[in-house]
Amino acid sequence: MMKEGGDIQVDTVVLPDGEEEKTMDVMMKIIDKALELGLDRKVTFVALGGGVIGDMVGFAAAIYQRGVNFIQIPTTVMAMVDSSVGGKTGVNHPLGKNMVGAFHQPQCVFIDTDTLSTLPDRELQSGVAEVIKYGLIRDADFFEWQEKNMASLLTRDPATLRYAIKRSCENKAEVVKADEKEAGVRATLNLGHTFGHAIENGSGYGVWLHGEAVAIGTVMAANMSARMGWIDQSLVKRIYDIMDAAKLPVELPLDSPMNAETFLKVMSVDKKVANGQLRLILLKGELGNCLFTGDFDEQAMKDTIDEFVAECSGASKVAA
């Protein structure tokens, strides 16, 4: 991007990674550096890293001098297929995930799949949770392709990785184009996230990778949908099977601090709450269909939460 003999100045800020570091204080290191260097509105922030880095750099770009350009160069599957596309930026708050942020679109997104060669397996698998999501909510053919190619995806076959990332980005771009500020259909991209964010927050940021929590949240959403008769049990089984094939968790461990009270408390301040009413993304009908709604059986939600926390140490302490 730099021509020989050019006068482009490049300065760097190295940030700690991980959801536990996705805070206002850490993000302000970018702002502090920019101010110390006297950078003006012509500056371009470049986010090189995973989703946490991209979210913080994007937020810093959104608020620095009321907005400057930025570029995303994602280096994880999670960032490539989800967080780098669509302009969502922000940081976590002790009371909720991504509760402080802004919509700020990058000038461009550069994806180089070669960067995934050094990505830890756990991070790769976490990103695959978001890939699975696209198939469930809107792209049945893609889900079926994943069922056939998951082993190849986990072994990082270059062609398989490229296809999965490309198709995921196409799906997200179509949704964002229709609803950039998440007034409606874009919310469907959050399948499993309301439950998942509660798990991340309630367990302590950093205990779970985002995709791991979303995987559990997705099977919770599927179970709840089935309880209400919105989807067939055969689809629930396929969801469990593909999560297992992707080596993603589908239940909370025995030592989890989660309980029903924690779930409901965190979910009550979810960004999708409107006029005091919680709204969820649930599956309904055939594979590839979902619904963003506040019109659901609340008891089915509570029964689902109770089932998933039944054997957790956090639930045992509340019962005691």
C-alpha positions in Angstrom: 0.0 0.0 0.0 3.1 2.3 0.2 4.9 3.5 -2.9 8.6 3.6 -2.8 9.7 7.0 -1.8 6.3 7.8 -0.5 5.7 10.0 2.5 3.2 7.8 4.4 3.8 7.7 8.1 3.1 4.4 9.8 2.8 4.2 13.6 1.8 1.2 15.6 0.0 0.4 18.8 0.1 -3.2 20.1 -3.0 -4.1 22.1 -3.7 -7.1 24.3 -6.2 -9.5 22.8 -9.1 -11.4 24.3 -12.6 -10.5 25.3 -11.4 -9.6 28.8 -9.2 -6.9 27.2 -12.0 -5.4 25.1 -12.6 -2.5 27.3 -12.8 1.3 27.1 -9.4 1.6 28.9 -7.6 -0.6 26.4 -9.3 1.1 23.4 -8.3 4.5 24.7 -4.6 3.5 24.1 -5.3 4.0 20.4 -6.8 7.4 21.0 -4.0 8.4 23.4 -1.4 7.4 20.8 -3.1 9.3 18.0 -3.3 12.4 20.1 0.3 12.1 21.2 1.4 11.9 17.6 -0.8 14.8 16.6 -2.7 12.8 13.9 -5.3 14.8 12.0 -8.6 13.7 10.3 -6.7 12.4 7.3 -5.3 9.5 9.4 -6.4 5.9 8.6 -6.6 3.4 11.4 -5.7 -0.2 10.3 -6.9 -3.1 12.4 -4.6 -6.1 12.1 -5.8 -9.0 14.2 -8.9 -10.8 15.3 -12.4 -9.7 16.2 -11.5 -8.0 19.4 -8.8 -5.9 17.8 -11.0 -5.0 14.9 -13.9 -3.9 17.1 -11.7 -1.7 19.3 -9.8 -0.1 16.4 -13.1 0.5 14.5 -14.6 2.1 17.6 -11.5 4.3 18.0 -11.8 5.4 14.4 -15.5 6.2 14.9 -14.9 8.6 17.7 -11.4 10.0 17.0 -12.1 13.6 15.9 -15.7 12.5 15.3 -14.7 9.9 12.8 -11.7 8.9 10.6 -11.2 6.2 8.0 -10.2 2.7 9.0 -9.3 -0.6 7.3 -9.9 -4.1 8.5 -7.2 -6.8 8.0 -8.7 -9.8 9.9 -6.4 -12.7 10.9 -8.9 -15.1 12.5 -11.9 -17.0 11.0 -14.2 -15.2 13.4 -13.1 -11.8 12.2 -13.0 -12.9 8.5 -16.5 -14.3 8.4 -18.3 -12.0 10.9 -16.8 -9.1 12.9 -14.8 -7.4 10.1 -17.8 -7.1 7.8 -20.7 -4.8 8.5 -19.3 -1.9 10.5 -20.2 -2.9 14.1 -17.5 -1.6 16.5 -17.3 -1.3 20.2 -16.1 -2.5 23.6 -17.6 -4.6 26.4 -19.1 -3.3 29.7 -19.2 -5.1 33.0 -23.0 -5.2 32.6 -23.1 -6.4 29.0 -21.1 -7.4 25.9 -20.6 -4.8 23.2 -22.8 -2.3 25.0 -20.6 0.7 24.1 -19.9 1.2 20.4 -20.9 2.7 17.1 -21.7 1.7 13.5 -18.7 2.7 11.5 -17.9 1.1 8.1 -14.4 0.3 7.1 -13.1 1.6 3.9 -12.2 -1.9 2.9 -11.5 -5.4 4.3 -8.4 -7.3 3.2 -8.6 -11.1 3.9 -5.5 -13.3 3.5 -6.3 -16.9 4.4 -2.6 -17.6 4.7 -2.7 -15.9 8.1 -4.9 -18.8 9.4 -2.0 -21.2 9.1 -0.8 -20.2 12.6 -4.2 -19.8 14.2 -4.7 -22.1 17.2 -7.2 -24.9 16.6 -9.5 -23.6 19.3 -9.7 -20.2 17.6 -10.4 -21.8 14.3 -13.2 -23.9 15.7 -14.7 -20.8 17.4 -14.9 -19.0 14.1 -16.7 -21.9 12.5 -19.6 -21.4 14.9 -20.4 -18.2 12.9 -20.1 -20.0 9.6 -22.6 -22.6 10.8 -25.0 -19.7 11.8 -25.3 -18.5 8.2 -26.5 -21.9 7.1 -29.1 -22.1 9.9 -30.7 -18.7 9.4 -30.7 -18.2 5.7 -28.6 -20.6 3.5 -29.7 -24.2 3.8 -27.5 -25.3 0.9 -24.5 -23.8 2.7 -25.4 -25.7 5.9 -25.5 -29.0 3.9 -22.2 -28.2 2.3 -20.7 -27.7 5.8 -22.1 -31.1 6.9 -20.2 -32.7 4.1 -17.0 -30.6 4.4 -16.5 -29.9 8.1 -13.5 -32.3 8.4 -11.8 -30.6 5.5 -12.5 -27.2 7.0 -10.9 -28.1 10.3 -7.8 -29.4 8.6 -7.5 -26.0 6.9 -7.8 -27.2 3.3 -7.1 -23.9 1.4 -10.0 -24.3 -1.1 -12.5 -25.3 1.6 -11.5 -22.4 3.8 -11.7 -19.9 1.0 -15.2 -21.1 0.0 -16.5 -21.0 3.6 -15.2 -17.5 4.2 -16.4 -16.2 0.8 -19.9 -17.6 1.2 -20.1 -16.4 4.8 -19.1 -12.8 3.8 -21.6 -12.9 0.9 -24.4 -13.9 3.3 -23.5 -11.2 5.8 -23.0 -8.5 3.2 -26.5 -9.1 1.7 -28.1 -8.8 5.2 -26.1 -5.7 6.1 -26.9 -4.0 2.8 -30.6 -4.5 3.6 -30.4 -3.3 7.2 -27.1 -1.6 8.2 -28.2 -0.3 11.6 -29.9 -3.5 12.7 -33.4 -2.3 12.8 -34.8 -5.6 11.6 -33.3 -8.4 9.5 -29.7 -7.8 10.5 -30.6 -8.9 14.1 -31.1 -12.5 12.7 -27.3 -12.6 12.4 -27.3 -12.9 16.2 -28.7 -16.4 16.3 -27.5 -17.9 19.6 -25.9 -14.6 20.7 -28.4 -13.6 23.4 -27.8 -16.8 25.3 -24.1 -16.8 24.2 -23.4 -13.3 25.4 -25.0 -14.1 28.8 -22.6 -17.1 29.0 -19.6 -14.9 28.2 -20.6 -12.2 30.7 -21.8 -14.5 33.5 -18.8 -16.8 33.2 -16.3 -13.9 33.1 -15.0 -12.4 29.8 -12.1 -14.6 28.5 -13.3 -17.9 29.9 -15.1 -18.7 26.7 -14.1 -17.8 23.2 -17.0 -15.9 21.5 -17.8 -18.7 19.1 -17.8 -21.3 21.8 -20.4 -19.3 23.8 -22.4 -18.8 20.5 -22.3 -22.5 19.8 -23.9 -23.3 23.2 -26.3 -20.4 22.7 -27.3 -21.7 19.2 -28.2 -25.2 20.6 -30.2 -23.4 23.3 -32.1 -21.4 20.7 -32.7 -24.6 18.8 -33.9 -26.5 21.9 -36.3 -23.6 22.7 -37.6 -23.5 19.2 -38.3 -27.2 19.3 -40.1 -26.8 22.7 -42.5 -24.4 21.0 -43.0 -26.8 18.1 -41.3 -24.3 15.6 -38.8 -26.8 14.3 -38.6 -30.6 14.1 -36.3 -32.6 16.5 -34.5 -33.9 13.5 -33.1 -30.4 12.8 -32.1 -30.1 16.5 -30.1 -33.3 16.1 -28.4 -32.0 12.9 -27.4 -28.9 14.8 -25.9 -31.0 17.7 -24.1 -33.2 15.1 -22.5 -30.3 13.2 -21.4 -28.6 16.4 -19.8 -31.9 17.5 -18.2 -32.3 14.1 -16.8 -28.8 14.5 -15.5 -29.7 18.0 -17.6 -26.9 19.5 -19.2 -27.2 23.0 -23.0 -27.8 23.2 -23.4 -27.7 27.0 -22.1 -25.9 30.0 -19.5 -27.7 32.2 -20.3 -28.9 35.7 -18.1 -26.1 37.2 -19.9 -23.3 35.3 -21.0 -20.5 37.6 -24.1 -20.0 35.4 -27.6 -20.2 36.8 -31.1 -19.2 35.6 -30.9 -15.9 37.5 -27.7 -14.9 35.9 -29.0 -15.8 32.4 -32.1 -13.7 32.8 -30.4 -10.8 34.4 -27.8 -10.4 31.6 -30.3 -11.1 28.9 -32.6 -8.3 30.3 -30.0 -5.7 29.2 -29.3 -7.3 25.8 -29.2 -4.8 22.9 -32.2 -6.4 21.3 -34.5 -5.5 24.2 -37.1 -3.0 23.0 -39.5 -1.2 25.3 -38.6 -3.6 28.1 -39.3 -6.6 26.0 -36.6 -9.2 25.2 -36.5 -10.3 21.6 -34.8 -13.4 20.4 -33.7 -15.0 17.1 -35.3 -18.4 16.9 -35.5 -21.1 14.2 -38.9 -21.7 12.6 -39.8 -24.0 9.8 -37.4 -25.7 7.5 -33.6 -25.4 7.6 -32.5 -21.9 6.6 -35.4 -20.1 8.2 -35.5 -18.0 11.4 -37.5 -15.3 13.2 -36.6 -12.2 15.1 -39.4 -11.8 17.6 -40.5 -10.9 21.1 -43.6 -13.1 20.6 -42.4 -16.3 22.1 -43.4 -18.7 25.0 -41.5 -17.3 28.0 -41.9 -20.5 29.9 -40.2 -22.4 27.0 -37.2 -20.0 27.4 -37.1 -20.5 31.1 -37.4 -24.3 30.8 -34.5 -24.3 28.2 -32.3 -22.2 30.5 -33.2 -24.5 33.5 -32.2 -27.6 31.5 -28.9 -26.2 30.4 -27.8 -25.0 33.9 -29.3 -27.9 35.9 -26.0 -29.6 36.6 -23.9 -26.4 36.9 -22.2 -25.6 40.2 -23.7 -22.0 39.9 -27.2 -23.4 39.9 -26.4 -25.8 42.8 -25.3 -22.8 44.9 -28.5 -20.9 44.2 -30.6 -24.0 45.1 -28.7 -24.5 48.3 
